[in-house]
């Protein structure tokens, strides 16, 4: 098996993880900010 | 991609990264990224969505070598940049419905492993499934 950091995947059909982050200017962001709309959330690999 | 997603009603698209905020502006300019970008420096959001780190052979294997050869061929040495972040961090793409339910997930297994835009559009348009 390819070694990877083992992390648990969230379940499809279940509530999405309640996560927060920040915009580059420091303003807070929360996944709940998008409640009432679909959200396509793209987790980027490293930026280069 | 942005054009296709912009066609979807009541849909937001957000790019999550873990890079330093000072890198974001240059990245957006270089790649013409016109999406909202948010930053999670400690990658707890990546962990929450089940995105770990790939193996060295998967991240820096033959496919990566081919990709960097292409960059060298097209842009020369100026096209290469020293990585500023964890190059082994895997990415993914997810769709959350208006009620906050995770309805689609793609867990990338390598740096160039991405779903098709058609898959993302279909996920937004699909009825909720379990």
Backbone of each chain as nested JSON, in Angstrom:
{
  "chains": [
    {"id": "A", "residues": [
      {"number": 1, "name": "UNK", "atoms": {"N": [0.86, -1.2, 0.0], "CA": [0.0, 0.0, 0.0], "C": [0.888, 1.239, 0.0]}},
      {"number": 2, "name": "UNK", "atoms": {"N": [0.479, 2.237, -0.766], "CA": [1.246, 3.475, -0.808], "C": [1.144, 4.177, 0.533]}},
      {"number": 3, "name": "UNK", "atoms": {"N": [2.265, 4.499, 1.158], "CA": [2.187, 5.138, 2.477], "C": [1.684, 6.56, 2.357]}},
      {"number": 4, "name": "UNK", "atoms": {"N": [0.708, 6.908, 3.121], "CA": [0.206, 8.274, 3.194], "C": [-0.134, 8.557, 4.64]}},
      {"number": 5, "name": "UNK", "atoms": {"N": [-0.204, 9.82, 4.984], "CA": [-0.711, 10.163, 6.308], "C": [-2.152, 9.682, 6.384]}},
      {"number": 6, "name": "UNK", "atoms": {"N": [-2.449, 8.86, 7.343], "CA": [-3.792, 8.299, 7.447], "C": [-4.73, 9.317, 8.063]}},
      {"number": 7, "name": "UNK", "atoms": {"N": [-5.745, 9.694, 7.317], "CA": [-6.767, 10.594, 7.822], "C": [-8.115, 10.023, 7.436]}},
      {"number": 8, "name": "UNK", "atoms": {"N": [-9.121, 10.287, 8.264], "CA": [-10.45, 9.779, 7.988], "C": [-11.186, 10.687, 7.023]}},
      {"number": 9, "name": "UNK", "atoms": {"N": [-11.832, 10.091, 6.045], "CA": [-12.604, 10.856, 5.096], "C": [-13.998, 11.105, 5.638]}},
      {"number": 10, "name": "UNK", "atoms": {"N": [-14.545, 12.295, 5.391], "CA": [-15.941, 12.531, 5.771], "C": [-16.862, 11.697, 4.9]}},
      {"number": 11, "name": "UNK", "atoms": {"N": [-18.069, 11.481, 5.381], "CA": [-19.02, 10.615, 4.688], "C": [-19.903, 11.41, 3.746]}},
      {"number": 12, "name": "UNK", "atoms": {"N": [-20.007, 10.934, 2.524], "CA": [-20.934, 11.571, 1.587], "C": [-22.358, 11.367, 2.082]}},
      {"number": 13, "name": "UNK", "atoms": {"N": [-23.154, 12.421, 1.973], "CA": [-24.527, 12.348, 2.461], "C": [-24.674, 12.806, 3.899]}},
      {"number": 14, "name": "UNK", "atoms": {"N": [-23.555, 13.031, 4.561], "CA": [-23.543, 13.513, 5.941], "C": [-23.184, 15.004, 5.945]}},
      {"number": 15, "name": "UNK", "atoms": {"N": [-23.424, 15.703, 7.052], "CA": [-23.019, 17.111, 7.101], "C": [-21.528, 17.268, 6.812]}},
      {"number": 16, "name": "UNK", "atoms": {"N": [-21.205, 18.26, 6.006], "CA": [-19.798, 18.53, 5.715], "C": [-19.099, 19.007, 6.984]}},
      {"number": 17, "name": "UNK", "atoms": {"N": [-17.807, 18.727, 7.094], "CA": [-17.072, 19.23, 8.266], "C": [-17.237, 20.738, 8.403]}},
      {"number": 18, "name": "UNK", "atoms": {"N": [-17.401, 21.169, 9.616], "CA": [-17.599, 22.592, 9.904], "C": [-16.223, 23.254, 10.03]}},
      {"number": 19, "name": "UNK", "atoms": {"N": [-15.763, 23.833, 8.949], "CA": [-14.394, 24.339, 8.91], "C": [-14.367, 25.855, 8.784]}},
      {"number": 20, "name": "UNK", "atoms": {"N": [-13.268, 26.418, 9.225], "CA": [-13.026, 27.845, 9.068], "C": [-11.629, 28.063, 8.514]}},
      {"number": 21, "name": "UNK", "atoms": {"N": [-11.448, 29.208, 7.895], "CA": [-10.142, 29.586, 7.358], "C": [-10.112, 31.118, 7.332]}},
      {"number": 22, "name": "UNK", "atoms": {"N": [-9.255, 31.683, 6.517], "CA": [-9.176, 33.138, 6.434], "C": [-8.829, 33.56, 5.02]}},
      {"number": 23, "name": "UNK", "atoms": {"N": [-9.347, 34.703, 4.617], "CA": [-8.938, 35.291, 3.352], "C": [-7.506, 35.82, 3.501]}},
      {"number": 24, "name": "UNK", "atoms": {"N": [-6.814, 36.049, 2.38], "CA": [-5.432, 36.549, 2.475], "C": [-5.299, 37.843, 3.272]}},
      {"number": 25, "name": "UNK", "atoms": {"N": [-6.35, 38.655, 3.32], "CA": [-6.26, 39.912, 4.081], "C": [-6.613, 39.729, 5.553]}},
      {"number": 26, "name": "UNK", "atoms": {"N": [-6.845, 38.483, 5.953], "CA": [-7.1, 38.183, 7.352], "C": [-8.563, 38.061, 7.732]}},
      {"number": 27, "name": "UNK", "atoms": {"N": [-9.451, 38.44, 6.856], "CA": [-10.876, 38.305, 7.176], "C": [-11.21, 36.832, 7.371]}},
      {"number": 28, "name": "UNK", "atoms": {"N": [-12.066, 36.534, 8.347], "CA": [-12.415, 35.131, 8.578], "C": [-13.352, 34.597, 7.5]}},
      {"number": 29, "name": "UNK", "atoms": {"N": [-13.234, 33.304, 7.282], "CA": [-14.107, 32.59, 6.362], "C": [-14.587, 31.322, 7.056]}},
      {"number": 30, "name": "UNK", "atoms": {"N": [-15.849, 31.001, 6.812], "CA": [-16.415, 29.769, 7.346], "C": [-17.221, 29.09, 6.263]}},
      {"number": 31, "name": "UNK", "atoms": {"N": [-17.201, 27.769, 6.305], "CA": [-17.991, 27.012, 5.317], "C": [-19.469, 27.354, 5.453]}},
      {"number": 32, "name": "UNK", "atoms": {"N": [-19.905, 27.728, 6.653], "CA": [-21.308, 28.072, 6.866], "C": [-21.693, 29.402, 6.224]}},
      {"number": 33, "name": "UNK", "atoms": {"N": [-20.712, 30.176, 5.801], "CA": [-20.999, 31.428, 5.09], "C": [-21.764, 31.159, 3.799]}},
      {"number": 34, "name": "UNK", "atoms": {"N": [-21.688, 29.919, 3.326], "CA": [-22.275, 29.578, 2.037], "C": [-23.595, 28.82, 2.188]}},
      {"number": 35, "name": "UNK", "atoms": {"N": [-24.114, 28.751, 3.401], "CA": [-25.379, 28.066, 3.616], "C": [-26.455, 28.736, 2.781]}},
      {"number": 36, "name": "UNK", "atoms": {"N": [-27.269, 27.902, 2.134], "CA": [-28.303, 28.413, 1.238], "C": [-27.891, 28.39, -0.221]}},
      {"number": 37, "name": "UNK", "atoms": {"N": [-26.612, 28.059, -0.457], "CA": [-26.092, 27.947, -1.825], "C": [-25.229, 26.704, -1.906]}},
      {"number": 38, "name": "UNK", "atoms": {"N": [-25.071, 26.181, -3.115], "CA": [-24.088, 25.119, -3.299], "C": [-22.683, 25.713, -3.158]}},
      {"number": 39, "name": "UNK", "atoms": {"N": [-21.791, 24.922, -2.661], "CA": [-20.396, 25.333, -2.547], "C": [-19.512, 24.287, -3.208]}},
      {"number": 40, "name": "UNK", "atoms": {"N": [-18.706, 24.729, -4.15], "CA": [-17.659, 23.885, -4.719], "C": [-16.373, 24.314, -4.032]}},
      {"number": 41, "name": "UNK", "atoms": {"N": [-15.816, 23.432, -3.241], "CA": [-14.637, 23.738, -2.435], "C": [-13.447, 22.957, -2.989]}},
      {"number": 42, "name": "UNK", "atoms": {"N": [-12.485, 23.698, -3.49], "CA": [-11.323, 23.095, -4.13], "C": [-10.136, 23.237, -3.204]}},
      {"number": 43, "name": "UNK", "atoms": {"N": [-9.647, 22.115, -2.724], "CA": [-8.459, 22.124, -1.879], "C": [-7.234, 22.017, -2.785]}},
      {"number": 44, "name": "UNK", "atoms": {"N": [-6.456, 23.077, -2.777], "CA": [-5.312, 23.108, -3.675], "C": [-4.165, 22.296, -3.114]}},
      {"number": 45, "name": "UNK", "atoms": {"N": [-3.341, 21.776, -4.034], "CA": [-2.071, 21.2, -3.655], "C": [-1.146, 22.363, -3.384]}},
      {"number": 46, "name": "UNK", "atoms": {"N": [0.153, 22.147, -3.336], "CA": [1.006, 23.271, -3.021], "C": [0.989, 24.281, -4.163]}},
      {"number": 47, "name": "UNK", "atoms": {"N": [1.214, 25.507, -3.846], "CA": [1.259, 26.574, -4.844], "C": [2.714, 26.821, -5.211]}},
      {"number": 48, "name": "UNK", "atoms": {"N": [3.005, 26.857, -6.467], "CA": [4.371, 27.171, -6.882], "C": [4.347, 28.008, -8.156]}}
    ]},
    {"id": "B", "residues": [
      {"number": 1, "name": "UNK", "atoms": {"N": [-12.833, 26.607, -16.675], "CA": [-13.525, 25.969, -15.568], "C": [-14.45, 26.985, -14.88]}},
      {"number": 2, "name": "UNK", "atoms": {"N": [-13.933, 28.17, -14.646], "CA": [-14.731, 29.185, -13.944], "C": [-15.99, 29.479, -14.723]}},
      {"number": 3, "name": "UNK", "atoms": {"N": [-15.874, 29.527, -16.075], "CA": [-17.034, 29.834, -16.899], "C": [-18.12, 28.773, -16.719]}},
      {"number": 4, "name": "UNK", "atoms": {"N": [-17.712, 27.501, -16.714], "CA": [-18.692, 26.42, -16.529], "C": [-19.368, 26.532, -15.168]}},
      {"number": 5, "name": "UNK", "atoms": {"N": [-18.591, 26.774, -14.142], "CA": [-19.161, 26.854, -12.799], "C": [-20.004, 28.111, -12.625]}},
      {"number": 6, "name": "UNK", "atoms": {"N": [-19.646, 29.167, -13.313], "CA": [-20.44, 30.397, -13.241], "C": [-21.828, 30.198, -13.82]}},
      {"number": 7, "name": "UNK", "atoms": {"N": [-21.986, 29.183, -14.656], "CA": [-23.289, 28.919, -15.249], "C": [-24.25, 28.306, -14.236]}},
      {"number": 8, "name": "UNK", "atoms": {"N": [-23.716, 27.772, -13.166], "CA": [-24.553, 27.11, -12.176], "C": [-25.214, 28.153, -11.275]}},
      {"number": 9, "name": "UNK", "atoms": {"N": [-26.512, 28.048, -11.116], "CA": [-27.195, 29.022, -10.25], "C": [-26.908, 28.758, -8.778]}},
      {"number": 10, "name": "UNK", "atoms": {"N": [-26.864, 29.836, -8.024], "CA": [-26.748, 29.734, -6.562], "C": [-25.585, 28.844, -6.129]}},
      {"number": 11, "name": "UNK", "atoms": {"N": [-24.446, 29.024, -6.789], "CA": [-23.275, 28.196, -6.479], "C": [-22.057, 29.074, -6.265]}},
      {"number": 12, "name": "UNK", "atoms": {"N": [-21.373, 28.842, -5.183], "CA": [-20.114, 29.521, -4.901], "C": [-18.956, 28.561, -5.126]}},
      {"number": 13, "name": "UNK", "atoms": {"N": [-17.831, 29.086, -5.57], "CA": [-16.619, 28.307, -5.755], "C": [-15.512, 28.965, -4.938]}},
      {"number": 14, "name": "UNK", "atoms": {"N": [-14.856, 28.186, -4.113], "CA": [-13.802, 28.702, -3.251], "C": [-12.582, 27.807, -3.369]}},
      {"number": 15, "name": "UNK", "atoms": {"N": [-11.422, 28.43, -3.448], "CA": [-10.152, 27.707, -3.516], "C": [-9.493, 27.773, -2.143]}},
      {"number": 16, "name": "UNK", "atoms": {"N": [-9.229, 26.615, -1.573], "CA": [-8.578, 26.522, -0.264], "C": [-7.102, 26.214, -0.478]}},
      {"number": 17, "name": "UNK", "atoms": {"N": [-6.256, 26.933, 0.207], "CA": [-4.827, 26.646, 0.126], "C": [-4.211, 26.765, 1.515]}},
      {"number": 18, "name": "UNK", "atoms": {"N": [-2.951, 26.386, 1.625], "CA": [-2.266, 26.468, 2.911], "C": [-0.985, 27.273, 2.815]}},
      {"number": 19, "name": "UNK", "atoms": {"N": [-0.871, 28.004, 1.718], "CA": [0.343, 28.772, 1.508], "C": [0.34, 30.056, 2.33]}},
      {"number": 20, "name": "UNK", "atoms": {"N": [1.456, 30.708, 2.399], "CA": [1.529, 31.991, 3.08], "C": [0.718, 33.021, 2.287]}},
      {"number": 21, "name": "UNK", "atoms": {"N": [0.009, 33.91, 2.975], "CA": [-0.789, 34.915, 2.252], "C": [0.024, 35.722, 1.236]}},
      {"number": 22, "name": "UNK", "atoms": {"N": [1.304, 35.898, 1.492], "CA": [2.124, 36.692, 0.575], "C": [2.314, 36.012, -0.773]}},
      {"number": 23, "name": "UNK", "atoms": {"N": [2.042, 34.718, -0.859], "CA": [2.197, 33.991, -2.126], "C": [0.947, 34.046, -2.997]}},
      {"number": 24, "name": "UNK", "atoms": {"N": [-0.171, 34.403, -2.409], "CA": [-1.441, 34.262, -3.118], "C": [-1.56, 35.238, -4.291]}},
      {"number": 25, "name": "UNK", "atoms": {"N": [-1.195, 36.475, -4.08], "CA": [-1.362, 37.475, -5.147], "C": [-0.561, 37.084, -6.395]}},
      {"number": 26, "name": "UNK", "atoms": {"N": [0.684, 36.688, -6.201], "CA": [1.521, 36.308, -7.34], "C": [0.959, 35.073, -8.034]}},
      {"number": 27, "name": "UNK", "atoms": {"N": [0.464, 34.128, -7.259], "CA": [-0.122, 32.923, -7.841], "C": [-1.346, 33.278, -8.675]}},
      {"number": 28, "name": "UNK", "atoms": {"N": [-2.204, 34.132, -8.136], "CA": [-3.42, 34.509, -8.862], "C": [-3.067, 35.189, -10.184]}},
      {"number": 29, "name": "UNK", "atoms": {"N": [-2.044, 36.031, -10.146], "CA": [-1.653, 36.735, -11.372], "C": [-1.036, 35.776, -12.384]}},
      {"number": 30, "name": "UNK", "atoms": {"N": [-0.179, 34.891, -11.894], "CA": [0.541, 33.983, -12.786], "C": [-0.408, 33.012, -13.475]}},
      {"number": 31, "name": "UNK", "atoms": {"N": [-1.417, 32.54, -12.745], "CA": [-2.316, 31.527, -13.277], "C": [-3.698, 32.07, -13.608]}},
      {"number": 32, "name": "UNK", "atoms": {"N": [-3.866, 33.393, -13.544], "CA": [-5.152, 34.021, -13.871], "C": [-6.288, 33.386, -13.082]}},
      {"number": 33, "name": "UNK", "atoms": {"N": [-6.061, 33.231, -11.792], "CA": [-7.084, 32.654, -10.927], "C": [-8.046, 33.736, -10.501]}},
      {"number": 34, "name": "UNK", "atoms": {"N": [-9.303, 33.536, -10.834], "CA": [-10.33, 34.519, -10.517], "C": [-11.335, 33.937, -9.541]}},
      {"number": 35, "name": "UNK", "atoms": {"N": [-10.856, 33.174, -8.589], "CA": [-11.705, 32.567, -7.583], "C": [-11.356, 33.139, -6.216]}},
      {"number": 36, "name": "UNK", "atoms": {"N": [-12.334, 33.17, -5.334], "CA": [-11.989, 33.526, -3.954], "C": [-11.012, 32.496, -3.397]}},
      {"number": 37, "name": "UNK", "atoms": {"N": [-9.979, 32.961, -2.721], "CA": [-8.968, 32.082, -2.137], "C": [-8.985, 32.269, -0.625]}},
      {"number": 38, "name": "UNK", "atoms": {"N": [-9.044, 31.165, 0.079], "CA": [-8.946, 31.215, 1.539], "C": [-7.775, 30.355, 1.96]}},
      {"number": 39, "name": "UNK", "atoms": {"N": [-7.251, 30.652, 3.141], "CA": [-5.995, 30.047, 3.573], "C": [-6.161, 29.356, 4.915]}},
      {"number": 40, "name": "UNK", "atoms": {"N": [-5.645, 28.156, 4.983], "CA": [-5.608, 27.407, 6.236], "C": [-4.164, 26.965, 6.446]}},
      {"number": 41, "name": "UNK", "atoms": {"N": [-3.415, 27.696, 7.208], "CA": [-1.969, 27.455, 7.328], "C": [-1.655, 26.143, 8.036]}},
      {"number": 42, "name": "UNK", "atoms": {"N": [-2.467, 25.73, 9.002], "CA": [-2.125, 24.498, 9.72], "C": [-2.785, 23.267, 9.121]}},
      {"number": 43, "name": "UNK", "atoms": {"N": [-3.536, 23.47, 8.056], "CA": [-4.157, 22.39, 7.29], "C": [-5.149, 21.551, 8.091]}},
      {"number": 44, "name": "UNK", "atoms": {"N": [-5.74, 22.132, 9.102], "CA": [-6.768, 21.392, 9.836], "C": [-7.981, 21.139, 8.949]}},
      {"number": 45, "name": "UNK", "atoms": {"N": [-8.239, 22.045, 8.016], "CA": [-9.365, 21.831, 7.099], "C": [-9.071, 20.674, 6.159]}},
      {"number": 46, "name": "UNK", "atoms": {"N": [-7.815, 20.552, 5.727], "CA": [-7.428, 19.421, 4.89], "C": [-7.652, 18.124, 5.655]}},
      {"number": 47, "name": "UNK", "atoms": {"N": [-7.234, 18.1, 6.922], "CA": [-7.426, 16.91, 7.738], "C": [-8.909, 16.601, 7.894]}},
      {"number": 48, "name": "UNK", "atoms": {"N": [-9.72, 17.63, 8.114], "CA": [-11.152, 17.428, 8.323], "C": [-11.812, 16.795, 7.098]}},
      {"number": 49, "name": "UNK", "atoms": {"N": [-11.303, 17.104, 5.922], "CA": [-11.848, 16.542, 4.695], "C": [-11.092, 15.299, 4.231]}},
      {"number": 50, "name": "UNK", "atoms": {"N": [-10.259, 14.762, 5.09], "CA": [-9.609, 13.498, 4.78], "C": [-8.495, 13.599, 3.764]}},
      {"number": 51, "name": "UNK", "atoms": {"N": [-7.859, 14.747, 3.7], "CA": [-6.779, 14.959, 2.731], "C": [-5.444, 14.892, 3.454]}},
      {"number": 52, "name": "UNK", "atoms": {"N": [-4.746, 13.791, 3.256], "CA": [-3.447, 13.617, 3.881], "C": [-2.326, 13.975, 2.93]}},
      {"number": 53, "name": "UNK", "atoms": {"N": [-1.195, 13.331, 3.131], "CA": [-0.016, 13.597, 2.312], "C": [0.302, 12.376, 1.459]}},
      {"number": 54, "name": "UNK", "atoms": {"N": [0.731, 12.618, 0.243], "CA": [1.061, 11.516, -0.641], "C": [2.477, 11.029, -0.436]}},
      {"number": 55, "name": "UNK", "atoms": {"N": [2.738, 9.86, -0.971], "CA": [4.085, 9.29, -0.858], "C": [5.042, 10.057, -1.768]}},
      {"number": 56, "name": "UNK", "atoms": {"N": [6.31, 9.984, -1.456], "CA": [7.319, 10.65, -2.276], "C": [7.309, 10.111, -3.708]}},
      {"number": 57, "name": "UNK", "atoms": {"N": [7.127, 8.806, -3.846], "CA": [7.156, 8.233, -5.194], "C": [5.949, 8.676, -6.01]}},
      {"number": 58, "name": "UNK", "atoms": {"N": [4.813, 8.871, -5.319], "CA": [3.62, 9.291, -6.053], "C": [3.716, 10.763, -6.421]}},
      {"number": 59, "name": "UNK", "atoms": {"N": [4.235, 11.571, -5.511], "CA": [4.306, 13.011, -5.743], "C": [5.451, 13.363, -6.682]}},
      {"number": 60, "name": "UNK", "atoms": {"N": [6.581, 12.685, -6.522], "CA": [7.759, 13.037, -7.319], "C": [8.15, 11.913, -8.274]}},
      {"number": 61, "name": "UNK", "atoms": {"N": [7.184, 11.176, -8.73], "CA": [7.439, 10.059, -9.621], "C": [7.516, 10.478, -11.076]}},
      {"number": 62, "name": "UNK", "atoms": {"N": [7.258, 9.524, -11.936], "CA": [7.425, 9.724, -13.375], "C": [6.505, 10.817, -13.907]}},
      {"number": 63, "name": "UNK", "atoms": {"N": [5.275, 10.856, -13.414], "CA": [4.342, 11.853, -13.927], "C": [4.802, 13.255, -13.583]}},
      {"number": 64, "name": "UNK", "atoms": {"N": [5.337, 13.426, -12.372], "CA": [5.85, 14.748, -11.994], "C": [7.052, 15.103, -12.852]}},
      {"number": 65, "name": "UNK", "atoms": {"N": [7.911, 14.113, -13.11], "CA": [9.091, 14.366, -13.951], "C": [8.661, 14.814, -15.34]}},
      {"number": 66, "name": "UNK", "atoms": {"N": [7.659, 14.169, -15.877], "CA": [7.154, 14.561, -17.198], "C": [6.611, 15.977, -17.167]}},
      {"number": 67, "name": "UNK", "atoms": {"N": [5.921, 16.302, -16.085], "CA": [5.331, 17.646, -15.971], "C": [6.425, 18.696, -15.929]}},
      {"number": 68, "name": "UNK", "atoms": {"N": [7.47, 18.455, -15.127], "CA": [8.557, 19.43, -15.032], "C": [9.367, 19.494, -16.329]}},
      {"number": 69, "name": "UNK", "atoms": {"N": [9.465, 18.387, -17.042], "CA": [10.136, 18.417, -18.348], "C": [9.355, 19.299, -19.311]}},
      {"number": 70, "name": "UNK", "atoms": {"N": [8.038, 19.219, -19.229], "CA": [7.194, 20.052, -20.085], "C": [7.376, 21.531, -19.752]}},
      {"number": 71, "name": "UNK", "atoms": {"N": [7.433, 21.833, -18.449], "CA": [7.64, 23.231, -18.036], "C": [8.975, 23.744, -18.56]}},
      {"number": 72, "name": "UNK", "atoms": {"N": [10.025, 22.913, -18.422], "CA": [11.35, 23.314, -18.91], "C": [11.324, 23.567, -20.406]}},
      {"number": 73, "name": "UNK", "atoms": {"N": [10.648, 22.694, -21.125], "CA": [10.591, 22.819, -22.573], "C": [9.85, 24.089, -22.991]}},
      {"number": 74, "name": "UNK", "atoms": {"N": [8.766, 24.412, -22.287], "CA": [7.937, 25.551, -22.672], "C": [8.466, 26.877, -22.129]}},
      {"number": 75, "name": "UNK", "atoms": {"N": [8.94, 26.873, -20.887], "CA": [9.291, 28.123, -20.223], "C": [10.757, 28.244, -19.837]}},
      {"number": 76, "name": "UNK", "atoms": {"N": [11.512, 27.171, -20.023], "CA": [12.902, 27.223, -19.588], "C": [13.007, 27.224, -18.072]}},
      {"number": 77, "name": "UNK", "atoms": {"N": [14.188, 27.55, -17.585], "CA": [14.399, 27.526, -16.141], "C": [13.516, 28.53, -15.408]}},
      {"number": 78, "name": "UNK", "atoms": {"N": [13.134, 29.6, -16.078], "CA": [12.298, 30.611, -15.412], "C": [10.92, 30.076, -15.059]}},
      {"number": 79, "name": "UNK", "atoms": {"N": [10.544, 28.967, -15.712], "CA": [9.251, 28.382, -15.412], "C": [9.229, 27.561, -14.134]}},
      {"number": 80, "name": "UNK", "atoms": {"N": [10.431, 27.265, -13.654], "CA": [10.526, 26.473, -12.425], "C": [10.671, 27.39, -11.227]}},
      {"number": 81, "name": "UNK", "atoms": {"N": [10.014, 27.033, -10.167], "CA": [10.107, 27.811, -8.947], "C": [10.357, 26.869, -7.783]}},
      {"number": 82, "name": "UNK", "atoms": {"N": [11.136, 27.34, -6.837], "CA": [11.377, 26.528, -5.648], "C": [10.07, 26.386, -4.888]}},
      {"number": 83, "name": "UNK", "atoms": {"N": [9.698, 25.161, -4.552], "CA": [8.461, 24.986, -3.775], "C": [8.529, 25.733, -2.46]}},
      {"number": 84, "name": "UNK", "atoms": {"N": [7.448, 26.396, -2.123], "CA": [7.396, 27.137, -0.872], "C": [6.563, 26.426, 0.18]}},
      {"number": 85, "name": "UNK", "atoms": {"N": [5.935, 25.35, -0.194], "CA": [5.046, 24.661, 0.731], "C": [5.296, 23.155, 0.671]}},
      {"number": 86, "name": "UNK", "atoms": {"N": [4.554, 22.441, 1.481], "CA": [4.655, 20.987, 1.522], "C": [4.17, 20.414, 0.194]}},
      {"number": 87, "name": "UNK", "atoms": {"N": [5.1, 19.896, -0.594], "CA": [4.718, 19.398, -1.914], "C": [3.993, 18.063, -1.835]}},
      {"number": 88, "name": "UNK", "atoms": {"N": [3.994, 17.424, -0.692], "CA": [3.328, 16.139, -0.559], "C": [1.872, 16.248, -0.126]}},
      {"number": 89, "name": "UNK", "atoms": {"N": [1.446, 17.458, 0.218], "CA": [0.054, 17.619, 0.625], "C": [-0.863, 17.325, -0.556]}},
      {"number": 90, "name": "UNK", "atoms": {"N": [-1.81, 16.431, -0.348], "CA": [-2.762, 16.089, -1.4], "C": [-3.941, 17.051, -1.384]}},
      {"number": 91, "name": "UNK", "atoms": {"N": [-4.555, 17.185, -2.529], "CA": [-5.715, 18.067, -2.634], "C": [-6.976, 17.283, -2.932]}},
      {"number": 92, "name": "UNK", "atoms": {"N": [-8.067, 18.014, -3.091], "CA": [-9.34, 17.373, -3.386], "C": [-10.365, 18.405, -3.789]}},
      {"number": 93, "name": "UNK", "atoms": {"N": [-11.491, 17.913, -4.225], "CA": [-12.574, 18.77, -4.681], "C": [-13.88, 18.263, -4.097]}},
      {"number": 94, "name": "UNK", "atoms": {"N": [-14.674, 19.171, -3.551], "CA": [-15.882, 18.766, -2.84], "C": [-17.04, 19.675, -3.194]}},
      {"number": 95, "name": "UNK", "atoms": {"N": [-18.242, 19.104, -3.116], "CA": [-19.454, 19.881, -3.335], "C": [-20.333, 19.733, -2.103]}},
      {"number": 96, "name": "UNK", "atoms": {"N": [-20.737, 20.865, -1.566], "CA": [-21.616, 20.897, -0.402], "C": [-22.924, 21.533, -0.833]}},
      {"number": 97, "name": "UNK", "atoms": {"N": [-24.043, 20.916, -0.447], "CA": [-25.33, 21.448, -0.897], "C": [-25.777, 22.604, 0.006]}},
      {"number": 98, "name": "UNK", "atoms": {"N": [-26.876, 23.283, -0.346], "CA": [-27.31, 24.459, 0.431], "C": [-27.63, 24.171, 1.9]}},
      {"number": 99, "name": "UNK", "atoms": {"N": [-27.897, 22.901, 2.209], "CA": [-28.171, 22.535, 3.61], "C": [-26.905, 22.167, 4.376]}},
      {"number": 100, "name": "UNK", "atoms": {"N": [-25.766, 22.19, 3.71], "CA": [-24.509, 21.874, 4.373], "C": [-24.117, 20.41, 4.288]}},
      {"number": 101, "name": "UNK", "atoms": {"N": [-24.785, 19.642, 3.441], "CA": [-24.474, 18.227, 3.281], "C": [-23.386, 18.037, 2.231]}},
      {"number": 102, "name": "UNK", "atoms": {"N": [-22.429, 17.18, 2.541], "CA": [-21.375, 16.841, 1.591], "C": [-21.955, 15.868, 0.567]}},
      {"number": 103, "name": "UNK", "atoms": {"N": [-22.075, 16.317, -0.694], "CA": [-22.725, 15.492, -1.706], "C": [-21.767, 14.949, -2.755]}},
      {"number": 104, "name": "UNK", "atoms": {"N": [-20.55, 15.413, -2.768], "CA": [-19.554, 14.924, -3.726], "C": [-18.176, 15.124, -3.131]}},
      {"number": 105, "name": "UNK", "atoms": {"N": [-17.324, 14.122, -3.337], "CA": [-15.95, 14.263, -2.873], "C": [-14.988, 13.589, -3.814]}},
      {"number": 106, "name": "UNK", "atoms": {"N": [-13.911, 14.253, -4.094], "CA": [-12.823, 13.678, -4.907], "C": [-11.55, 13.871, -4.12]}},
      {"number": 107, "name": "UNK", "atoms": {"N": [-10.953, 12.779, -3.73], "CA": [-9.719, 12.821, -2.956], "C": [-8.557, 12.519, -3.892]}},
      {"number": 108, "name": "UNK", "atoms": {"N": [-7.784, 13.537, -4.222], "CA": [-6.684, 13.376, -5.155], "C": [-5.601, 12.459, -4.615]}},
      {"number": 109, "name": "UNK", "atoms": {"N": [-5.012, 11.692, -5.494], "CA": [-3.943, 10.779, -5.09], "C": [-2.585, 11.223, -5.61]}},
      {"number": 110, "name": "UNK", "atoms": {"N": [-2.549, 12.347, -6.289], "CA": [-1.297, 12.867, -6.802], "C": [-1.477, 14.324, -7.178]}},
      {"number": 111, "name": "UNK", "atoms": {"N": [-0.372, 14.981, -7.528], "CA": [-0.421, 16.417, -7.786], "C": [-1.284, 16.795, -8.98]}},
      {"number": 112, "name": "UNK", "atoms": {"N": [-1.478, 15.891, -9.922], "CA": [-2.28, 16.213, -11.095], "C": [-3.568, 15.413, -11.153]}},
      {"number": 113, "name": "UNK", "atoms": {"N": [-3.988, 14.887, -10.054], "CA": [-5.181, 14.064, -9.981], "C": [-6.369, 14.974, -9.627]}},
      {"number": 114, "name": "UNK", "atoms": {"N": [-7.197, 15.262, -10.604], "CA": [-8.31, 16.192, -10.433], "C": [-9.551, 15.606, -11.074]}},
      {"number": 115, "name": "UNK", "atoms": {"N": [-10.72, 15.946, -10.581], "CA": [-11.933, 15.488, -11.272], "C": [-12.175, 16.348, -12.508]}},
      {"number": 116, "name": "UNK", "atoms": {"N": [-13.016, 15.862, -13.385], "CA": [-13.373, 16.67, -14.54], "C": [-14.363, 17.749, -14.12]}},
      {"number": 117, "name": "UNK", "atoms": {"N": [-14.398, 18.833, -14.861], "CA": [-15.368, 19.886, -14.555], "C": [-16.778, 19.35, -14.737]}},
      {"number": 118, "name": "UNK", "atoms": {"N": [-16.942, 18.403, -15.66], "CA": [-18.263, 17.795, -15.87], "C": [-18.737, 17.088, -14.595]}},
      {"number": 119, "name": "UNK", "atoms": {"N": [-17.822, 16.433, -13.901], "CA": [-18.189, 15.742, -12.661], "C": [-18.649, 16.742, -11.601]}},
      {"number": 120, "name": "UNK", "atoms": {"N": [-17.962, 17.856, -11.506], "CA": [-18.341, 18.871, -10.524], "C": [-19.7, 19.477, -10.856]}},
      {"number": 121, "name": "UNK", "atoms": {"N": [-19.903, 19.779, -12.136], "CA": [-21.188, 20.345, -12.564], "C": [-22.321, 19.349, -12.305]}},
      {"number": 122, "name": "UNK", "atoms": {"N": [-22.058, 18.084, -12.624], "CA": [-23.078, 17.053, -12.408], "C": [-23.408, 16.919, -10.924]}},
      {"number": 123, "name": "UNK", "atoms": {"N": [-22.406, 17.048, -10.077], "CA": [-22.632, 16.928, -8.637], "C": [-23.519, 18.064, -8.134]}},
      {"number": 124, "name": "UNK", "atoms": {"N": [-23.288, 19.265, -8.623], "CA": [-24.104, 20.402, -8.201], "C": [-25.537, 20.222, -8.675]}},
      {"number": 125, "name": "UNK", "atoms": {"N": [-25.701, 19.666, -9.871], "CA": [-27.03, 19.515, -10.456], "C": [-27.772, 18.27, -9.989]}},
      {"number": 126, "name": "UNK", "atoms": {"N": [-27.052, 17.359, -9.329], "CA": [-27.66, 16.085, -8.956], "C": [-28.589, 16.255, -7.763]}},
      {"number": 127, "name": "UNK", "atoms": {"N": [-29.509, 15.288, -7.643], "CA": [-30.356, 15.249, -6.468], "C": [-29.529, 14.665, -5.337]}},
      {"number": 128, "name": "UNK", "atoms": {"N": [-29.799, 15.027, -4.089], "CA": [-29.044, 14.473, -2.972], "C": [-29.132, 12.963, -2.952]}},
      {"number": 129, "name": "UNK", "atoms": {"N": [-28.016, 12.299, -2.725], "CA": [-28.001, 10.843, -2.622], "C": [-27.3, 10.438, -1.343]}},
      {"number": 130, "name": "UNK", "atoms": {"N": [-27.54, 9.236, -0.884], "CA": [-26.851, 8.72, 0.314], "C": [-26.117, 7.442, -0.015]}}
    ]}
  ]
}
